[in-house]
Amino acid sequence: MDDDHGSTHSDNHDTFEPYLLTEFTGDYFGTYNEEDFEWPEIRRVMESDSETQEEDEDEDCDELGDGDAIAAHDAELEHGWELPVDPASQDIDFPGSEDVSLQPQPCHAERRQAEAPLGQHPTIEKFPRRGAGAPLHCAATTAFTSYKDKLPGSENIWAPFASRVDYEVAKWAKLRGAGSTAFSELLAIDGLHDALGLSYRNSRELNQIIDQELPCRRPRFKHEEIIVANEAFDVYSRDIMECVKALYSDPDFSQHLLHAPERHYVDSDKTVRMYHDLHTGKWWWSTQASDRKFMLPTSAYCGLTIQKELETKKRGATVIPIILSSDKTQVTMFRNKSAYPVYMTIGNIPKEIRRKPSRRAWILLAYLPTAKLEHITNKAARRRTSTNLFHACLRHILEPLRVPGEDGVAMASGDGVVRRGHPILACYSADYPEQLLTTGIKSGECPKCDVPRDELGCPDIPVKLRDLVAILAALSLVDEDYGMWTRACQECGIKPVFKPFWEDLPHANIFQSITPDVLHQLYQGIIKHLIEWIKEAYSEAEIDARCRRLPPNHNIRLFMKGISSLSRVSGTEHNQICRFLLGIIIDIRLPGNLDSARLIRAVRAILDFLYLAQYPCHTDQTLNLLDDALTRFHNNKGIFVDLGIRANFNLPKLHFFRHYVHMIKLYGTTDNYNTEYTERLHIDLAKDAYRATNHKDEYPQMTLWLERREKMLWHDKFVQWRLAGDPPVQDRLPPDMDYRRALKMTKHPTAKRVPLDRIICDYGATFFTEALARYVVRTNQPTLSAVQLEREAAHIVLPFQTVATFHRVKFHTINASGYRDPTATIDSVHCQPPRKDNKGHIIPGRFDTVLVNEGDGGTTGVNGYRVAQVRVVFTLTSHAAAALFRTPAKAPTHFAYVEWFTPFGQPEANHGLYKISRVIRNGERLASIIDISDIRRSVHLIPKFGPVVPREWTSSTVLDLCSSFFVNSFSDRHAYLTII
C-alpha cells in the first residue's frame, strides 16, 4: 500500500542471511576523531551464500574486530539478566504527569527568536581611543626569520639535520616514537643507521642535537626552593613574562591576535549586546577605558573600584589578559603519585585556537610542590601551611607581572609588529577546592560573593562581590599585629593567608577573576547530584531497564548495564547520561502517587541551563534564557524536598549558577575559560611527561622532556614555513554556532551488488521497487496528480536486479567561513542489515532515524522537517540513471529509502519534547525514496516506555516494537540548537 510519498513496510523478518561484512558500528559510544581509530587499507571482497557478490568495504570500516566486537557484546547484553518488574508498580492509580497548572515551559517560538541572531555577523563598535592596541613600530625581523638567524647551517632547509629523512626520523622519535632506549636499540640494528643516512646513532646523540643546536622559543624551567614554615620546597617554574612573550610572538597566532576591546551588537541600533571571545566582554573594555570609577552594570553587584586605567595613564596600551589554571592530578594508577601543574594562556588568542590542544596555545608555567606535609600532625596547621605554600609559590612565579602590568613592556607579535603590552590577570580557571585555595575562602561558601552558606540555595538573596578593598586592608595587617590580622580576616570572611599571590597584582580582583567551571560545577557537580536524586526518586531497576533499551545513535552512548551501578563516574560519562536523562524518566511513576510534573520540569530546567551555558556565543536575550532556566529549577525543586531526598539546596556549585550571566558579560562565553581544556593538558604535560622518566627524581626529567618536545614542535612549524611560506591572510570569522554540516559519502559502496530481494528481506525495504518507481515518475513529471502518478509508476520497469548500497552516511563540520573539516566525524547515520562477526556471532541490524528536509526547512526549528528511519542508502549505475531519468545529469548521486514518522506537532508541556509515531496506513508503514542530500542530521528517538518498560523490547528492536517516541533534542549541542 503506498501513496504519492511512496510505500510502507510492516513485516519484521525473523530470519536473514547475514552479510559477512565488517562495518564499524560502535561510534555511538561517543564523539570521536577519525585519527582515534586505525582504518584498514585493504578492502575485503566477500560472497553471500546464495550468489557471488562483491562488497567493497567503505573507507571507515574496521577490520573484523573492534566495531563488530562492541556491537556483538551489546547484543549479548540485550538478553542478559535484569531485575524483574515490580508488580506493585503496574497497579498504582497514576493520575499522569501532564499537569500544566504549574509554570509552563518557555515557548519554543520565543527561544527561536532569541537565538536567531547567533552566528551572524555582528555590528561592531571599536574602542573609541585609537591608541588602544596600536602598534609602536615594526621590528626588523619576524619570529621565523629571527629563529633562522640563530640556527646553524640554516642554508640547509632541514638544518640542523642532514636531510629530510634525518629530520623526519628525529621528529617521529620525539613526538610519536617509543622510549629512548627502544629508539637507540632500533638504530643499533646493523646497517639501519647508514641506510637512512642519519646524523645520530642513538637517543643520546639526538638529544645533544636538540639541546645544543635548536634555539629555544619557549623559556626553560628553573629549579628553585621556596621556604615556608622553615622548610624548603622544590618548585620548577618558568619566567611568566617570557611565557607571555612566547605566546604573543608565536607566528601561528599573529594574524589572529586580538589587541583591543570591542562591543558587539546583534542590531544596527546597538541595543542588544553579543558576547563570545574575551575581547567582547565588559572586563577588557572597562580595564582600558578611563580613570573614573565605574560600576559593573548589573543590579546584583555592587560598585567595584578599579585602579587608574591604562588608557588614561599611558595611551596606546595593549592589554594582555592572563588566564591561569591550576589543578593537582594523578600521574600513576596505583602508586598515588601526583603532579601539580599550573597552566597559562593569554586572552589575545581567540578561544577557537585556545581550546584546541594541538594549537599549543597553553603553556605549562610550573610544577608546584605536592608535599603532603604529614610531619605536621595538627590538621589545621597542616592546611594552613599547605595554603601558605601554594600562595608563596604563585607569588614568586607571578612576581614578574607587577611592573609590566602597570608600566607596560614592548612585545613583538610573530609578524614583527611591536606593541606596549600590559599583562594583567584576568581569569583564574579551577575547580571548587582550587577556587577556595586561591581566594582563601572557607569550605562551603561561595568564592565570589558574601552570601551566607546557609542561604546559598535561596534564589532571592542579592549577591554582592566580596569587598576587595576591605580584604586587602585586613591582609595588610599581617606585619603589624598577628591577632588583629586574624580577626580582621575573619570579619572579612576569608582565612588568614600570609600574603596571597594576588595581593599586589595590578588591576586584578581575584574574586572577580574566578570563572564558571562547566566541568566541575555542572557535569561533576549539579548533574552528578541530579542523577543521584533521580535514582532515589525512581526505581533504579526501571531506570536501568530503560537505559538498556534506548536505540543506538552516533551521539548516544548505550549503557547496556544501566547507570545505577556506575562508580567513579567521569565528566564525560555524566555528559553522555545527560543526553537521554530527561527522556527515560518521563513516564516513570513516583512513590506515594506524587505527580512527577515538577520533577520533570526541574530536570528540564537544569538541562536547559547546562546546554545554554555552553553556547559559544550569547546575547542579552539568550542570557535571559539562561536566567529563566535557573528560575524554573528553583520554582520546581521542592519536589525533591517532598520526596525526602533533599532538606535544602545550599550547594555552592548550584549557587554559582547565579554568577554565570554576569561572568559571561564580563569575560565572554564559558568556552573562554573551561577547565576541560586544562584537564586535557594533564595528559600531554603531566602524565606523558612522567611516563617518560625513570620515576626517580622525576621533575628534572619531566621538564627536560617537555623542553625537547617543545623545541621539536616549534622547529616543525619553522620547517613547514620554509617549505610553504607565510600562510594567506584570513578574515576574522564571526562567532560559530556550529549550525552547518556537510554530508560525506565514501568513494566506494559497502556492498557493490545487492540483489533486490535482499534489499527487501535483509534491509527491510519492503516496497523498494514501488517507491523507486514513484520517485522516478515524480522527478520526471513533477506536475502529475496523485492518480496520474500511480498510473505512470505502474509502467516503470527497473533495468537492474542489483544496487550498490552504503551502510553509513557521515557528516563533517563547516565553519563560519565555509571550510569543511574532514578530520572529525560529528554525526553519522547507520543503515546496516544483520550480519555475523568473525566469531560467528549474529549482530542485529541497525537502521538509524534522521531529520529530513521536506523542502522548506530552515537553519533552526522543526518547520519543514520530518523524522524518518533510513532502511537503505544506495546509488544507481550511470546506465540505470540514463534509462530511468529524463535528465540523468540532474538526478541525485545517492538515494535513501526511508519510512516516515508523523509530522511535528506541539512540544509536550512539561518536558518540552516533541512526540511522534510511525505513519501507518492499512497496517503498513509509509515509505519513500528521497535524495540523500535532504537528510539534515541523525535524530535520536526515545521510546515512550510507559510506567513500566516492556521487557521484551531491546535496543535493536525497540524502533520496531514501540509505537510512540519522543524526539531527543539533547543528543548533542547541534540537536539542541536546531530541534526547537
N, C-alpha and C positions, 0 to 999 in steps of 0.2 A: 504494500500500500504506500503510495507516495503522492506528493503534490508538486507545485511548481518549485519548491525548495529542493526536493529530492525524494528519497525513500527512507524507510525506517528499518530498525533492527530490533528483534525481540528475543531471539533464541540465545541461550547460553550453552556453548558447546563443552560437553564434559570430556570428550576425547579429542586428542590432537596428535599430530605428527610433528614433534618439535624439530626446529632447525638447530643444528649443532653450530650455532653462531657464538661468538664471544663479543658481546656489546657491553660497554661499561654502563652499569645501571645503578651504581652506588652514589651518584653525585647528589642525591637528595639528602645526603648526610651533612650538607653544609656548603657554604661558598668556598670555592677553590680556584686556584690558578692552574693553568694547563701545565706549567712547569713543575707542579707538585706531583705529577704522575709521569710514569715512563711509558710512552706510547710505542707500539710495535712498528717496525719499519717494513715488515713483510706481511702482506695480506694473505689470508687463507682462502683457498678455493675448496668449497665443500659441496657435498652431494646430498640430496634428500633421498629418502628410502624409495620413493616411487619413480623418480626420473632424475636424470642428471641436470644439475642446475649450479651455475657458478654464483658464488656470493663473494663480493669484494667488500671486505670489512672497511668501514669508514675510518677516517684518519684519527678518530678519537677513541677507538675501541681498545680495551685491554687485551693482553694475551689471556689465554684461558686461565683465570685466576681471580684477581682482586675483585673486580666488579661483580662477576657472577658468584664468587665465593660469598660476598656480603649478601647478595640477593638470595642465594640458596640458604644462607644462615637465617635470614629473616623469614624465609618461607617455612623453615623448621620451627622457628619461634612462634609463628602464627598459630600453630596447632599445639603449642606447649601447654603445660598445666597452669591453671589460674584458679583463684578463689571462686567458689560457686556463688550464684546470685542469692542475695539475701531475700527470702520470700516475703519478709515483712515490708520490704521497700516497694513491693508491687501492689500492696493493698491499701496504702495510705490514701485518704481522701485529699487530693492535692488541688488547691484552688488555681494553680497556674502562676506563671511568673510574668505575665504581661500586663500587670497593673500599671497604668500610666498616670495614676493620680499624683505621683511624686514628680520631682523635677525631671523633665524630658531631656533627651539627648539634644545636643546642638543641631540645628538644621544643617543638612549637608550643603544646601544652596549657599548658606552664609559662609561655610568653610571654603567652598569653591571660590566665592567672591573674594575672601580674604587672601587666598593663596594664588589668585590669578596673576598678580604682578611678579611673583617669584620667578627667578631665572631670566627675567627680561633685562634689557639694558637700562640702567638707572639714569636719572638726571643727577649729575654730579656737581656739587658745589666745592670749588677749590678753597684751600685755606687763604684768607684774604691778604695776608702779607706774603709777597712774592719771595722774600728771602728764606722762608721756611723750606729746608731741604735743598736749598740751591747749591750748585757746585761752587767751590772756591777756585779750582783750576784743574787742569788735566796733567797727570803725571806723564813723564817721558815714555814710560813702558807700561804695558798691561801685565796682568798676573802671569800669563803664559810666556810672554817674552822675557819677563824677569826670571822665571823659572828656567827658561832655556839658557840664559846667560850664566846661570850657576851650574849648569850641567856639563860635566867634562865630555869632550868629544861630541858636542851637540850637532856637528855636521852630519853625523850618523843618526838617522831618524829613530833608530832603536836604542841609542845610547842610554845608559852605559852598557847595554847588552850588545853582543856582537851581531846578531841577526834577528829576524822576526821569530824564527823557531826558538832561539835563545831567550827572547823576551816572553813569548807565549808560554813556554815551559815554566819560567820563573813566576809568571802571573798565576798559572794554574797551581803551582806548588804553594803559593802564599794565600791564595783566595779560595781554591777549591780542593786542593790536594789533601793527602793523608798527613800524618805527623812527620816531623823532621827526620826521625830515624828511618821510617819507611821510605821517604824520598831519597835519603842517602843510600839505602840498600838498593833502590831501583836504579840509581845512577851507577852503582857499583857493578851492574851486570856487564859482563865483558863485551866491549865493543859498542855499547849503547851511547856512552859519552861522545866518542869520536864520530859515530854515525850521525848524531844530532848536531854536532859542532857546537857544543855548549862551552861557555866560558867559566863554568864552575863544575866541580866534581862531586860535591856533596852539599848538604844544607848549610854547613858552617861557612863555606866559601860564598854561597848565595847570600847569606846573611851579611857577610862582610861587604859585598857589593851594595846591598840596600842601605846598610848603616853608614858607609863611608862615601858613596858616590851619588845617592839620591838625595836631593835637597829636602829639607823639612818644610812643609807648608802649614802644618798644624803644630802647635807648641809641644815640647816634650814634657813628660811628667817629672816632677820634683818630689823627692822624698824628704819630708820634714817631720819634726817632732813637735807636738802640741802638749803643753804642760797644763794639766788640770788636776786639782786636789793633790799636788805634789807627786804626780805620776805622769810619765811620758807616754804619749800615744803616737803611733805612726800614721801619717797621712800622706797619701800620694795624690798630688794635685797638679793642675796646670795653671799658668798665668791667665786669669779670666779675660784680661784685656787682649792678650794675644789670641785667645779663642774667639773673641768678638771680631777681631780684625780678620782672622782666618775665614770665618763665615761670611763677613761682609765683602771680602775680596775674592771670594770663590767665583770664577768666571761662569760657572754653571748657573749662578743666580743673578748675575749682573744686570741682565736686561729685564729681570722680573722684580727687582728690589723696589720697595715702597719707601719713599723718602719724606712724605708729608701727609698729614691727616686730610681726610675728605669727608664730606657729608653726602651720603647717597639717599636719593628720594625716588619713590615709585611714580611720582606725578610731576608734571612740569611746574605746578604751582608750589612745589616743595613743602607739602603739608604732611606727608607720611614718610617717615624715615625708613631706610633699609639698612640692615646690618649683616655683614658677613666677615670679611677679613678684619684684622685688628685695627687697621688704619681707618675703618669706617665707624668705629666705636667712639664714645664720647671722651674716654680717658686721654687718648692721644691728642685730640683737639684741645682739651682743657689744659693739658700739660704744656702745650706750646702756645697757649692763647694770650694771656695778658697778666699784668701784675695785680689785678684786682682779685679779691676773694670771690670765688664762685660757689654757687650752690649746686649740688648734684640735683638734676631736675627730676626728682621723684618725691612724692609726698611721704613715702615710707622712710626716707632717710633724712637725717639732719644735715645741716650745712657742714661742709668739710673745707678747712682752710688748707690751701696748697701754697708751698713756698713760692717766692717770686719767680715767675715763669720764665722759661728760656727765651722766648722771642722778644720779651721786653728787655731782659738783661743783656742778651747778645743776639743780635739779628743774624739770620742765616743758620740757625741751629737745625741739625738733623737728629731727631730723637731716635735712639736705638733701643727699642723695648726689649728688655732681657726677660726671658721666660725660663724659670728654673723648675726642676722636678727632682725629688729625691725619694728613694724607696729601698728598703732593705730587701734582699732576695736570696733565696737558697740557691747555691751553685752545685750542690750534690744531693743525691736522692736519700742517702742513708747516714752520712757522717755528720749531718747537721752543720755543714759548712756554709757560711753566708758571706755575701758581699754587700757593701752599702754604697752604691754608685749615686753620684749627683750629675744630672744632665742639664745642658743648657742649649738654648737656641735664641734667635732674635726675631722679633715680630716684623722686621722689614721683609723677611722672606715670606711669600704668600703661603697660606695654610695648605693649599693643594700640593705644594712642594714639601712643606714641613711634615705632613702626615705620612709621607712615603719613606720608609726606612732606606730604600735603595738610593734615594737622592742625598742621603747623608747630611741633612740639614740640622741634625742634633750632634752635639759634641759631648763626649764623656769628660766632665770637668774634674771629677775627683773620685777617689775611693775613700770614704770615711772609715774611721775605726769601728770594728764590730765587737769590741771587748764587752763581755757580759758583766764585768765588774763583780764577779762572785765573791771576791775577797772582802767586799763591803757587805757586812751581814745585815745591817739595818736597811730594810727595803726602801724606806722614804729617802734615806741618804743616797742609796744606790740610784734611785730615779732622779734625784736632784743632780747627782754627779753626771749621769748619762745625758741629761738635758743640757747641763753646762758644757759638756764635752762637745755635743752637737753644735751649739752656738759658737763655741770658741773656734772650732774648725771652720765653720762657714764664715765667721767674722774675718778670719785670716785669709780665706780664699777670696772673699768679696771685697776686701780692703782696697784693691786697685781700682774699684769703680768710683770711689768717693770723689777724687779730684776731677777726673774726666766727666763724671756725671754732672758736675756743676760748671766747670770751665770749658769742657769740650776737648776733643783731640782730633787731629787730622786723620781721616780714614779714607783710603782709596778702595773703590769697588773694583771688580775684576776687569772692567774696561778702562781702568786708569783714571777715572774721574774722582777727584778728591773733594770731600765734604767735611764739615766740622761736626763730628758725631758726639752725642751725649748719651752714653749708656746708662739707662735707668731701669731699675727693677720694676717690671710691670705686672707679671703674673707668677704665682707660685702654685704649681700643679702637684697635688699629693692626695693620698687617701686620708681618712679621718684621723687615725693616730698620728700621722705625719703632720697634719694640719695643727693638731693640738701641740705637738712638739715645737713646731715652727713659731706659733703665736704665743705659746706659754699659757694657753687656756686650760682649765681643768676638764677632766673627762666628763662627758655627759652634757657639756654646754656647747653652744654654737661658737665656732672660732671667728665669726664675723661680727655678731651683734650681741647686745646685752640682755636678750630675753631670758628670764629665769628658766632653769632647767625643768621645773615643774609646770611650766606654761608653754613649752615648745610645741605641743600639739594643738594649741589654740590658734586658729587662723585669723583672729581679730586683734591680737595684741600687736601694736605698732612695733616695727623693727627699726632700730637705730644703730648705726655703725658704732663700734666701740670708739671711745674718745681717745684718739692717738695723742693729743696734746697732754691730757691728764696722765696717760700711761707713761709717756716719755718723762714727764716731771717726776713721777714716782720712781722710775728706774734710775734717774739721775741721783737719787739719794744714797745709792749703794756705797759711795765713797765717804759719806758723811756720818750716817748713823745706821747700824745694821737693823736695830729694832724698828726705827722709823721707816726704813726701806721696806721691810717685810709687811708692816701694817699698811703702808701706802699702796703696795702692790695688791694686797688682799682687798682693800677698798675699791681698787680699780678693776677687780675681777680677774687678775692674772697671777700666775705663780711668780715668786721672786727669782727670776732668771738673771744670772750675772751677765750683764752687757750683751743682750741678744744681738744677733748679727745685723738686724735691720735698723738698729737704733740710730746709726749715723749715716745711713744711705740717703743721698739727696733725692728729693721729690718722691719718696717711697712711703707707702702706707701699707704695712703687711696685712692688716685686717681687710683692707680693700683688695689686696692682691690675691688673696685666697680665692681660687676659682672653683666653679662647679666641677664635679667629678662624676661623669656619666657611668663609668665602670663600677666604682665602689659605692656611690650613693644610690644609683638606680639598679643596675644588674645585680651587684653583690650586696646591695642594701635593701631598699624597699621591695624590689621584685623578689628577692630571696625571702623576705618576711611574708609577702603576699602569697607566695606558693605554699609556705608553711601554714598560713591561716586557712587557705582553701583546703589543704589536706585535713585540717582539723574540722572544718565545717562539713565536708562531704566524706563519703566512704572512699578510703584510699583504693580499695579493690575496684570500685567503679571508675575512679579516675584512671587507674592503670589500664583497665579494660578498654577505655576509650582511646587512650594513647596507642594501644596495640592495633587499633582498627582504623587509624587515620590513613587515607590514601596517600601514596608517595607523591612527592613533588621536589623539584630541584632545590627549592629554598627551605624545605622542611626536613628536619632530622626525625626519623622514626625511632621512638623509644620503645622497642619491642618488648622490653621487660617492665615498662611503666616508669614513672618518675618518683614513686613514693619511697623506693629503696635506695635512691641515689645518695651517695655520701661525697663530701668534699667537692661539691658542685662548682664548676668554674663559671666565670662570667660568660664565656662562650656558650656553655650549656644553658645558663639562665636565659641568654638571648634566644636560643633555639626553642626553649619551652614557651617563652612569651609569644611566639609566632602562632601557637594554637591554643593557648591557655583559655582565652575567652570562649572559644567555640566549644570546648569539651565540657564546660560547666553549665551551658545554657539550660538544659532540661533536667539536671540532677536535682533531686528533692532535698531540702534542708530538714534536719531533725526538728521535731516539735511542730511540724506542719507550718513552719515560718515561710513567709513569702520571700523568694530569692531575688526579687526585683532590685532591692537596694544593693545586695552583694554584687549582682551583675553590673549594675551601674558603677559601683565603686571600682571594680576590676577594669571596666571600660575606661574610666577616668584616668586610672594610673597608666594604662597602656597608651592612651592618647597623650598624656604628659611625656611618657618615655619617647614616643616617636616624634612628637613635636620638638622636644628638647634637642633632638639630634639633627634637626634641619640644618643644612649647610648655608641657608640664607633665611633671614627673618625680616619682617616689617613690624611696624607698630601694631598692625591688625592681627598678624599671626601670633604676636606675643600676647595679645588679648585672649587668643585661643588657648595659649599655654596657661594663663591665669585662670581661665574658665575651667580647664580640665582639673586643676588643683582644687578649685572651689567645689566642683561636682564630687570629687572624692571626699572632701570634708563634709559635704551635705549627706553623704550616704555611708560614711564609715561606721556609724552607730550600729550597723548590723553585726559587726564583729564583737561589739560590746554585748549586744543582746544574746549572741551565741556563747558568751562566756570565754571568747578567745582572747580578747584584749580588755584590760582595765582602763588604759589610757593610751594616747599616741604621742607621748613625749619622747620622740625619737629624733636625735639631732640630724640624721640624714633626711628624714621626712621634713623637718623644719627648714632645712637648707633649700628645699624646693622654692620657698618664698623669695630666695635671693636670685633665682635663675633669670628672671626677666631683667632685673636691674643689671646683673653681670653681663648679660648679652648686649644690653645697650652700652655698657661701659667698654667691654673688650671684644665685642663681636661674638659670633656663634660659638657653641661649645666645642666644635672641632678645631678651634684655635689652641685649646689647652687640655685636650683629653688625655687622661693617664693611660689609655690603651696604647698610645704610641710609645710611651716610655716603657711600658710593660714589655712591648715587643723588643725594645732595645736591650733588655736584660739578656736575651738570647745571644745576641751578637757581641755585646760589650762586657758581659759578666760571665755567663755560663760557658760560652765557647772559649773565652779567654782563659778561664780556669781549667778547662779540659786540655788546653794546650800546654799546661805546666806539668811539672813532676809532683805537684801537690805538696811541695816543701818550700817554705818561704816564697809563696806563690805571687805576691803582688809585684815584685820587680820583674818576674817573668811575664805576668799578665800585661803590664804596661808596655814592656818591650815588644811583646807580640802584637799589641794594638798599634804601636807606633809603626812597626814594619808593615802591617796590613794597610794602615792609612797612607803610608808612602807609596805602596804599590797601587792603591786605588787612585790616588791623585796623579801618579805617573801615567796610569792608563788613560785618564782624561786628557793628559798632555799629548800622549801618542795619538789619540783619536783626533785631537785638534790639528796636529801636524799632518795627519792624513786627509782630513776633511775641511780644514779651515774653520773660520768663525761661523757659527750657526746663523741662519737667517733671522732677522728681527721679527719678533712675534708681537701681535697686538695683545693688549691685556684683555683677558676673557671676562665676560660678565659672570656673576655667581652661577654655578652649575647646579641645577636641581635634579639632574640625572633623569629627565623625562624621556629622552630619546634613546633608542637602542636599535641595533642593526641585526637583521636576521642573517644567519650564516648557514649555508648548506655545504656539506662535504663535496669534494670534486667527484668522487665515485660513490655509487649507491651501496648500501649494506648488502642487499641481495639483487643481483643483476636481472634474473629472470624468475619471477614468482608466478606460477600458474594462477589463473583467475579463480579456480576452485579453492586454492589455498588462501587467496585473498578473502574469500567468503568464510572459509572454515576456520583458519588459524587467526586471522586478524579480526574476524567478527564483522566485516563489511558486507553484510547480508545482501544489500541491494546496490552493490558496487556498479554493475553494468547499467542498471536503470538510472542511477544517479549520474553516471558519467554521460549517458545519452542525453539526459536533460540539460546538463551543463553545456554540452556541445551545441545543442539547439538554442539554448538561451544566449550563448555567446555569439553564434552566427546570426540569430534573428531576435534581437532583444525586445522588439516591439510586439511579439506574439502574445496573445491572450493565454490564460491557463489552459483552456480547452485545446487551442491550436498547438500549444507546446506539447501537450500529451500526445496529440495525434502525430506530430513530427518525430517525437522521441521514439515512438514505436517502430519507426522505419530505420532508425540508426543501427547500423551493423558495425561492431568494433572490429577493425582489421588486425587484431592481435589476440593472442591467447596468454601472453605473459606480460608483466610490467616490472620495472625496476623500482624497488622500494628503499626507503630511508628510515632507519629506526631512531633517528634523533635529529632534532632541529635545535640549533644553538643561537644564542643572542649575545652580541657584544655591545659595549658601551659606545656612545657617541658624545664627545664633549661639546662645549658651547661653540667651539669653532668648527664643528663638523668632523673632527678627527675620530676615526674608529680605532679602538684599542683591541687588536686581535689576540692579545695575550691573556685576557681574562674572560672566562665564560660566566656571565652574570645570571643567565637563565637558560633553561633548555626544556625541550618537550620530548618525551619518550613515547614511541608507539611501536612496541616490540611484542611479537607473539610469544607464547610459551616456548621454552627450549630447554636443553639439558646442558649442564656444565661438564667439565672434563672428568668429573667423578660419577657422571650419570644421574645426578640429582636434577629433578624437574624444577625449573624456575618459572613461576607463574608469569603470564603476560602482563605488560604494563602499558596502559593507554591513558595518557595524561589529558587533563582538561585545559582549555585555553580560552583566552578572551579574543573574540573575533570582531573585527570592524565590519559592520554591515554597510558601510559606505559613507556615513556622516559622523563617525566618531571623532572626538576632539582629543586634545592632549591630556586632559583630566576629565573625570566624570564618567558615568556609565551610559549616558545617552549616545545612541548609535552603536552600542556594543552588545554582544550576546555571548553567553558561555556555551561552549561545545566540547565534546570529547573527541579527540583525534583517534581514528582507527587505523588509518594507513596514510603515509606520505609517499607519493610516487611521482615518477616522471614518464613521459612518453617519448618514444623514438621520433626522430625527425620525419621518418616515413609515416608513422601513425598520425603525427600532428598535421602533416600536409593532407592526409586523407580525410581528417575529421573537421578541420577548421578552414574557413574560407580565407582567413588571413593568418597563416601559421606564424608569421613573424611576431604578431601581436599576442599570440597565445602564451599563457604562463609557462615557465620552465618547470615548475613543480606544483603539484596539486595535493590536496588533502581531502580525505573522506571523513566527514565529521558527523556526529549525532548531536542534535540540538537540545538545549535546555530552555525553559520558559524565559521570556524577556524579564529584565529587571523591573521590579515594582518600586514600592517604598521600603526603605530600611525598617527593620523592627524597632520598636520604640525604646527598649531598654538597652540592648546591646549594640544597636546601630548597624547590624549586618544585614545584607540582602539575602532573602530566601528564594530559592529557585528549585525547580524539579524538572525531570525529563519530560519532553513533549511526546506524548503517547497518543496515537490515532489508530483506532481499531486494533488495539493491542500491540501496535508496532511502533518502534522509535523513529521519529522523523530525522532524516539524514540528508546530506547534500555533499556535493563536491565543491570545494572552494579553492581560490588561488592562495597558495601558501603565504603570500605577502600580506594577506588580510589578517593573519594572526598577529596580534599585538604583543602578547606575552603568555606565559603559562598562568594558570589560575589554580589555586588550591581550594578544594571544596571540603567543608567539614560536615559530615553526615548529621542529620537531625536524629540523634540517638534515641530520644525519648527518655523517660525516667530511668530505665534500665536498658543498657545496650544489649541487643540480641547476641548471644554468644556464638551463634553460627556465622556471624559476619567475620570477615578477616580483612586485613589491609588490602589484599589483592582482589577481593570480591565485593567490597563494600560499595563501590561505584555502581555495580550491577544490582545489588540486593536492596540498597536503601532507595527510598522514593523521593525524599526531600533533602536539600542541602543548604548550608549557609556559605556564601562566598567569603572566603577568608581575606580580609584586607590587611592583615598583619603578617602575611607570609614574608614580606621584605619591605624595605622603605619605598621602593617603586610602587608596589601594590597599595601601600597606604596613601601615597601621593595621588594615585590615579583612580582607584576604585572608591570614589566618594560621591 
